[in-house]
Amino acid sequence: MGMDEALDLRGLKCPLPALLAKKKLTQLPPGTVLTVWCDDPMGVVDIPHMCHGEGHAVESVASRDGFSEFVLRVKPVA
């Protein structure tokens, strides 16, 4: 598709990672995949929670070396 995006939120603390991921998701076309990197321990709770509340899909959550990687998909047009 060629529309994949990445957002590096390492070094930011709650609630900034979830808020900035939400902002980025609202700026992207429906169906776009957004990969987010976050090292805030609360990110593994906050980011999926925000996505479910906003209707975005959480494709995967993976633990990397000192941070989490979230693969998110922008919700389709309602």
MODELLER restraints for C-alpha pairs under 7 A, 6 or more apart:
rsr = mdl.restraints
at = mdl.atoms
rsr.add(forms.Gaussian(group=physical.xy_distance, feature=features.Distance(at['CA:3:A'], at['CA:32:A']), mean=5.79, stdev=0.5))
rsr.add(forms.Gaussian(group=physical.xy_distance, feature=features.Distance(at['CA:4:A'], at['CA:32:A']), mean=5.79, stdev=0.5))
rsr.add(forms.Gaussian(group=physical.xy_distance, feature=features.Distance(at['CA:4:A'], at['CA:33:A']), mean=4.87, stdev=0.5))
rsr.add(forms.Gaussian(group=physical.xy_distance, feature=features.Distance(at['CA:4:A'], at['CA:34:A']), mean=5.96, stdev=0.5))
rsr.add(forms.Gaussian(group=physical.xy_distance, feature=features.Distance(at['CA:5:A'], at['CA:33:A']), mean=6.26, stdev=0.5))
rsr.add(forms.Gaussian(group=physical.xy_distance, feature=features.Distance(at['CA:5:A'], at['CA:34:A']), mean=4.78, stdev=0.5))
rsr.add(forms.Gaussian(group=physical.xy_distance, feature=features.Distance(at['CA:5:A'], at['CA:35:A']), mean=6.27, stdev=0.5))
rsr.add(forms.Gaussian(group=physical.xy_distance, feature=features.Distance(at['CA:6:A'], at['CA:34:A']), mean=5.44, stdev=0.5))
rsr.add(forms.Gaussian(group=physical.xy_distance, feature=features.Distance(at['CA:6:A'], at['CA:35:A']), mean=4.61, stdev=0.5))
rsr.add(forms.Gaussian(group=physical.xy_distance, feature=features.Distance(at['CA:6:A'], at['CA:36:A']), mean=5.84, stdev=0.5))
rsr.add(forms.Gaussian(group=physical.xy_distance, feature=features.Distance(at['CA:7:A'], at['CA:35:A']), mean=6.20, stdev=0.5))
rsr.add(forms.Gaussian(group=physical.xy_distance, feature=features.Distance(at['CA:7:A'], at['CA:36:A']), mean=4.79, stdev=0.5))
rsr.add(forms.Gaussian(group=physical.xy_distance, feature=features.Distance(at['CA:7:A'], at['CA:37:A']), mean=6.42, stdev=0.5))
rsr.add(forms.Gaussian(group=physical.xy_distance, feature=features.Distance(at['CA:8:A'], at['CA:36:A']), mean=5.87, stdev=0.5))
rsr.add(forms.Gaussian(group=physical.xy_distance, feature=features.Distance(at['CA:8:A'], at['CA:37:A']), mean=4.91, stdev=0.5))
rsr.add(forms.Gaussian(group=physical.xy_distance, feature=features.Distance(at['CA:8:A'], at['CA:38:A']), mean=6.74, stdev=0.5))
rsr.add(forms.Gaussian(group=physical.xy_distance, feature=features.Distance(at['CA:9:A'], at['CA:17:A']), mean=5.90, stdev=0.5))
rsr.add(forms.Gaussian(group=physical.xy_distance, feature=features.Distance(at['CA:9:A'], at['CA:36:A']), mean=6.94, stdev=0.5))
rsr.add(forms.Gaussian(group=physical.xy_distance, feature=features.Distance(at['CA:9:A'], at['CA:37:A']), mean=5.62, stdev=0.5))
rsr.add(forms.Gaussian(group=physical.xy_distance, feature=features.Distance(at['CA:9:A'], at['CA:38:A']), mean=4.97, stdev=0.5))
rsr.add(forms.Gaussian(group=physical.xy_distance, feature=features.Distance(at['CA:10:A'], at['CA:37:A']), mean=6.12, stdev=0.5))
rsr.add(forms.Gaussian(group=physical.xy_distance, feature=features.Distance(at['CA:10:A'], at['CA:38:A']), mean=4.54, stdev=0.5))
rsr.add(forms.Gaussian(group=physical.xy_distance, feature=features.Distance(at['CA:10:A'], at['CA:39:A']), mean=5.02, stdev=0.5))
rsr.add(forms.Gaussian(group=physical.xy_distance, feature=features.Distance(at['CA:11:A'], at['CA:39:A']), mean=6.45, stdev=0.5))
rsr.add(forms.Gaussian(group=physical.xy_distance, feature=features.Distance(at['CA:12:A'], at['CA:40:A']), mean=6.66, stdev=0.5))
rsr.add(forms.Gaussian(group=physical.xy_distance, feature=features.Distance(at['CA:13:A'], at['CA:40:A']), mean=5.54, stdev=0.5))
rsr.add(forms.Gaussian(group=physical.xy_distance, feature=features.Distance(at['CA:14:A'], at['CA:40:A']), mean=6.82, stdev=0.5))
rsr.add(forms.Gaussian(group=physical.xy_distance, feature=features.Distance(at['CA:14:A'], at['CA:42:A']), mean=6.51, stdev=0.5))
rsr.add(forms.Gaussian(group=physical.xy_distance, feature=features.Distance(at['CA:17:A'], at['CA:38:A']), mean=6.91, stdev=0.5))
rsr.add(forms.Gaussian(group=physical.xy_distance, feature=features.Distance(at['CA:17:A'], at['CA:43:A']), mean=6.66, stdev=0.5))
rsr.add(forms.Gaussian(group=physical.xy_distance, feature=features.Distance(at['CA:18:A'], at['CA:43:A']), mean=6.90, stdev=0.5))
rsr.add(forms.Gaussian(group=physical.xy_distance, feature=features.Distance(at['CA:18:A'], at['CA:46:A']), mean=5.87, stdev=0.5))
rsr.add(forms.Gaussian(group=physical.xy_distance, feature=features.Distance(at['CA:18:A'], at['CA:47:A']), mean=4.91, stdev=0.5))
rsr.add(forms.Gaussian(group=physical.xy_distance, feature=features.Distance(at['CA:18:A'], at['CA:50:A']), mean=6.62, stdev=0.5))
rsr.add(forms.Gaussian(group=physical.xy_distance, feature=features.Distance(at['CA:25:A'], at['CA:74:A']), mean=5.94, stdev=0.5))
rsr.add(forms.Gaussian(group=physical.xy_distance, feature=features.Distance(at['CA:30:A'], at['CA:74:A']), mean=5.09, stdev=0.5))
rsr.add(forms.Gaussian(group=physical.xy_distance, feature=features.Distance(at['CA:30:A'], at['CA:75:A']), mean=5.56, stdev=0.5))
rsr.add(forms.Gaussian(group=physical.xy_distance, feature=features.Distance(at['CA:30:A'], at['CA:76:A']), mean=4.82, stdev=0.5))
rsr.add(forms.Gaussian(group=physical.xy_distance, feature=features.Distance(at['CA:30:A'], at['CA:77:A']), mean=6.20, stdev=0.5))
rsr.add(forms.Gaussian(group=physical.xy_distance, feature=features.Distance(at['CA:31:A'], at['CA:73:A']), mean=5.74, stdev=0.5))
rsr.add(forms.Gaussian(group=physical.xy_distance, feature=features.Distance(at['CA:31:A'], at['CA:74:A']), mean=4.98, stdev=0.5))
rsr.add(forms.Gaussian(group=physical.xy_distance, feature=features.Distance(at['CA:31:A'], at['CA:75:A']), mean=6.19, stdev=0.5))
rsr.add(forms.Gaussian(group=physical.xy_distance, feature=features.Distance(at['CA:31:A'], at['CA:76:A']), mean=5.94, stdev=0.5))
rsr.add(forms.Gaussian(group=physical.xy_distance, feature=features.Distance(at['CA:32:A'], at['CA:73:A']), mean=5.60, stdev=0.5))
rsr.add(forms.Gaussian(group=physical.xy_distance, feature=features.Distance(at['CA:32:A'], at['CA:74:A']), mean=5.39, stdev=0.5))
rsr.add(forms.Gaussian(group=physical.xy_distance, feature=features.Distance(at['CA:33:A'], at['CA:71:A']), mean=6.75, stdev=0.5))
rsr.add(forms.Gaussian(group=physical.xy_distance, feature=features.Distance(at['CA:33:A'], at['CA:72:A']), mean=5.59, stdev=0.5))
rsr.add(forms.Gaussian(group=physical.xy_distance, feature=features.Distance(at['CA:33:A'], at['CA:73:A']), mean=4.47, stdev=0.5))
rsr.add(forms.Gaussian(group=physical.xy_distance, feature=features.Distance(at['CA:33:A'], at['CA:74:A']), mean=6.50, stdev=0.5))
rsr.add(forms.Gaussian(group=physical.xy_distance, feature=features.Distance(at['CA:34:A'], at['CA:71:A']), mean=5.85, stdev=0.5))
rsr.add(forms.Gaussian(group=physical.xy_distance, feature=features.Distance(at['CA:34:A'], at['CA:72:A']), mean=5.05, stdev=0.5))
rsr.add(forms.Gaussian(group=physical.xy_distance, feature=features.Distance(at['CA:34:A'], at['CA:73:A']), mean=6.07, stdev=0.5))
rsr.add(forms.Gaussian(group=physical.xy_distance, feature=features.Distance(at['CA:35:A'], at['CA:69:A']), mean=6.85, stdev=0.5))
rsr.add(forms.Gaussian(group=physical.xy_distance, feature=features.Distance(at['CA:35:A'], at['CA:70:A']), mean=5.57, stdev=0.5))
rsr.add(forms.Gaussian(group=physical.xy_distance, feature=features.Distance(at['CA:35:A'], at['CA:71:A']), mean=4.52, stdev=0.5))
rsr.add(forms.Gaussian(group=physical.xy_distance, feature=features.Distance(at['CA:35:A'], at['CA:72:A']), mean=6.16, stdev=0.5))
rsr.add(forms.Gaussian(group=physical.xy_distance, feature=features.Distance(at['CA:36:A'], at['CA:69:A']), mean=5.69, stdev=0.5))
rsr.add(forms.Gaussian(group=physical.xy_distance, feature=features.Distance(at['CA:36:A'], at['CA:70:A']), mean=5.02, stdev=0.5))
rsr.add(forms.Gaussian(group=physical.xy_distance, feature=features.Distance(at['CA:36:A'], at['CA:71:A']), mean=6.48, stdev=0.5))
rsr.add(forms.Gaussian(group=physical.xy_distance, feature=features.Distance(at['CA:37:A'], at['CA:67:A']), mean=6.67, stdev=0.5))
rsr.add(forms.Gaussian(group=physical.xy_distance, feature=features.Distance(at['CA:37:A'], at['CA:68:A']), mean=5.75, stdev=0.5))
rsr.add(forms.Gaussian(group=physical.xy_distance, feature=features.Distance(at['CA:37:A'], at['CA:69:A']), mean=4.72, stdev=0.5))
rsr.add(forms.Gaussian(group=physical.xy_distance, feature=features.Distance(at['CA:37:A'], at['CA:70:A']), mean=6.47, stdev=0.5))
rsr.add(forms.Gaussian(group=physical.xy_distance, feature=features.Distance(at['CA:38:A'], at['CA:67:A']), mean=5.56, stdev=0.5))
rsr.add(forms.Gaussian(group=physical.xy_distance, feature=features.Distance(at['CA:38:A'], at['CA:68:A']), mean=5.34, stdev=0.5))
rsr.add(forms.Gaussian(group=physical.xy_distance, feature=features.Distance(at['CA:38:A'], at['CA:69:A']), mean=6.62, stdev=0.5))
rsr.add(forms.Gaussian(group=physical.xy_distance, feature=features.Distance(at['CA:39:A'], at['CA:66:A']), mean=6.48, stdev=0.5))
rsr.add(forms.Gaussian(group=physical.xy_distance, feature=features.Distance(at['CA:39:A'], at['CA:67:A']), mean=4.16, stdev=0.5))
rsr.add(forms.Gaussian(group=physical.xy_distance, feature=features.Distance(at['CA:39:A'], at['CA:68:A']), mean=6.01, stdev=0.5))
rsr.add(forms.Gaussian(group=physical.xy_distance, feature=features.Distance(at['CA:48:A'], at['CA:58:A']), mean=6.41, stdev=0.5))
rsr.add(forms.Gaussian(group=physical.xy_distance, feature=features.Distance(at['CA:51:A'], at['CA:57:A']), mean=6.39, stdev=0.5))
rsr.add(forms.Gaussian(group=physical.xy_distance, feature=features.Distance(at['CA:51:A'], at['CA:58:A']), mean=6.87, stdev=0.5))
rsr.add(forms.Gaussian(group=physical.xy_distance, feature=features.Distance(at['CA:55:A'], at['CA:75:A']), mean=5.70, stdev=0.5))
rsr.add(forms.Gaussian(group=physical.xy_distance, feature=features.Distance(at['CA:56:A'], at['CA:72:A']), mean=6.99, stdev=0.5))
rsr.add(forms.Gaussian(group=physical.xy_distance, feature=features.Distance(at['CA:56:A'], at['CA:73:A']), mean=5.86, stdev=0.5))
rsr.add(forms.Gaussian(group=physical.xy_distance, feature=features.Distance(at['CA:56:A'], at['CA:74:A']), mean=5.11, stdev=0.5))
rsr.add(forms.Gaussian(group=physical.xy_distance, feature=features.Distance(at['CA:56:A'], at['CA:75:A']), mean=4.44, stdev=0.5))
rsr.add(forms.Gaussian(group=physical.xy_distance, feature=features.Distance(at['CA:57:A'], at['CA:72:A']), mean=5.63, stdev=0.5))
rsr.add(forms.Gaussian(group=physical.xy_distance, feature=features.Distance(at['CA:57:A'], at['CA:73:A']), mean=5.00, stdev=0.5))
rsr.add(forms.Gaussian(group=physical.xy_distance, feature=features.Distance(at['CA:57:A'], at['CA:74:A']), mean=6.67, stdev=0.5))
rsr.add(forms.Gaussian(group=physical.xy_distance, feature=features.Distance(at['CA:57:A'], at['CA:75:A']), mean=6.57, stdev=0.5))
rsr.add(forms.Gaussian(group=physical.xy_distance, feature=features.Distance(at['CA:58:A'], at['CA:71:A']), mean=6.17, stdev=0.5))
rsr.add(forms.Gaussian(group=physical.xy_distance, feature=features.Distance(at['CA:58:A'], at['CA:72:A']), mean=4.65, stdev=0.5))
rsr.add(forms.Gaussian(group=physical.xy_distance, feature=features.Distance(at['CA:58:A'], at['CA:73:A']), mean=6.47, stdev=0.5))
rsr.add(forms.Gaussian(group=physical.xy_distance, feature=features.Distance(at['CA:59:A'], at['CA:71:A']), mean=5.27, stdev=0.5))
rsr.add(forms.Gaussian(group=physical.xy_distance, feature=features.Distance(at['CA:59:A'], at['CA:72:A']), mean=5.47, stdev=0.5))
rsr.add(forms.Gaussian(group=physical.xy_distance, feature=features.Distance(at['CA:59:A'], at['CA:73:A']), mean=6.79, stdev=0.5))
rsr.add(forms.Gaussian(group=physical.xy_distance, feature=features.Distance(at['CA:60:A'], at['CA:70:A']), mean=5.82, stdev=0.5))
rsr.add(forms.Gaussian(group=physical.xy_distance, feature=features.Distance(at['CA:60:A'], at['CA:71:A']), mean=5.15, stdev=0.5))
rsr.add(forms.Gaussian(group=physical.xy_distance, feature=features.Distance(at['CA:61:A'], at['CA:68:A']), mean=6.88, stdev=0.5))
rsr.add(forms.Gaussian(group=physical.xy_distance, feature=features.Distance(at['CA:61:A'], at['CA:69:A']), mean=5.67, stdev=0.5))
rsr.add(forms.Gaussian(group=physical.xy_distance, feature=features.Distance(at['CA:61:A'], at['CA:70:A']), mean=4.59, stdev=0.5))
rsr.add(forms.Gaussian(group=physical.xy_distance, feature=features.Distance(at['CA:61:A'], at['CA:71:A']), mean=6.47, stdev=0.5))
rsr.add(forms.Gaussian(group=physical.xy_distance, feature=features.Distance(at['CA:62:A'], at['CA:68:A']), mean=5.67, stdev=0.5))
rsr.add(forms.Gaussian(group=physical.xy_distance, feature=features.Distance(at['CA:62:A'], at['CA:69:A']), mean=5.11, stdev=0.5))
rsr.add(forms.Gaussian(group=physical.xy_distance, feature=features.Distance(at['CA:62:A'], at['CA:70:A']), mean=6.55, stdev=0.5))
rsr.add(forms.Gaussian(group=physical.xy_distance, feature=features.Distance(at['CA:63:A'], at['CA:69:A']), mean=6.31, stdev=0.5))
